[in-house]
Amino acid sequence: MTSPADRACFCSSDDCRLDVGRSGDDRRSGGSGQIANRVATIKANRDFLARQTALERVEQASPAVKKYVEFFLAFLIAIDLVALVLKLTHLFGTGGAYERAATALRASDLVDVHRLQERANVLTNRITLESRAQQEADEIRIRGDVSREPESDELRLNERATRRPSLGGPATATPLGD
């Protein structure tokens, strides 16, 4: 909620200030008058256009003023062009240390990406081979096929894939007293 002092800061004319004691309808009608006042002020503000028109009249009346205005415009354009030429010369001409460092970092990142891709390919192939070895070992166990012994490579892959420690031989009972 704004105080009356705050509302006074926003408006420059007495028409714009709202009375705290007024009802909602009075405020709304005062608000539309306030908006109309602001629109009229904006429409009447032709300061820039008036200055531009006055400058054109002075230029027409005095050729020296016209030359000064043209010189000033050319000077501003030249300043902008100098900055642009310096930037383009630096970018295309020397290359700069920053650009070389950025190029080296991009190349290093590409090497890291290639390394990650190759590592992913190796792991994918390893998982595929371990899965096939486990499937073949399971098929042999399910069929009860003892005629075919699994190859030594298959056993190693199967042992590595499960990674379960051996629990030892069968348990034997011994008396506690011994």
Contacts in CASP RR format, 6 or more apart in sequence:
PFRMAT RR
TARGET T0000
AUTHOR 0000-0000-0000
METHOD contacts of the structure
MODEL  1
MTSPADRACFCSSDDCRLDVGRSGDDRRSGGSGQIANRVATIKANRDFLA
RQTALERVEQASPAVKKYVEFFLAFLIAIDLVALVLKLTHLFGTGGAYER
AATALRASDLVDVHRLQERANVLTNRITLESRAQQEADEIRIRGDVSREP
ESDELRLNERATRRPSLGGPATATPLGD
4 17 0 8 1.000
4 20 0 8 1.000
7 17 0 8 1.000
7 18 0 8 1.000
8 17 0 8 1.000
10 16 0 8 1.000
11 17 0 8 1.000
11 34 0 8 1.000
13 37 0 8 1.000
15 33 0 8 1.000
15 34 0 8 1.000
15 37 0 8 1.000
16 34 0 8 1.000
16 37 0 8 1.000
16 38 0 8 1.000
18 27 0 8 1.000
18 30 0 8 1.000
18 31 0 8 1.000
18 34 0 8 1.000
19 26 0 8 1.000
55 69 0 8 1.000
58 65 0 8 1.000
59 65 0 8 1.000
59 66 0 8 1.000
59 69 0 8 1.000
60 66 0 8 1.000
90 96 0 8 1.000
91 99 0 8 1.000
129 157 0 8 1.000
130 157 0 8 1.000
130 158 0 8 1.000
130 160 0 8 1.000
130 161 0 8 1.000
131 161 0 8 1.000
133 153 0 8 1.000
133 154 0 8 1.000
133 157 0 8 1.000
133 158 0 8 1.000
133 161 0 8 1.000
134 157 0 8 1.000
134 158 0 8 1.000
134 161 0 8 1.000
134 162 0 8 1.000
136 150 0 8 1.000
136 154 0 8 1.000
137 150 0 8 1.000
137 154 0 8 1.000
137 155 0 8 1.000
137 158 0 8 1.000
139 145 0 8 1.000
140 148 0 8 1.000
140 150 0 8 1.000
150 158 0 8 1.000
END
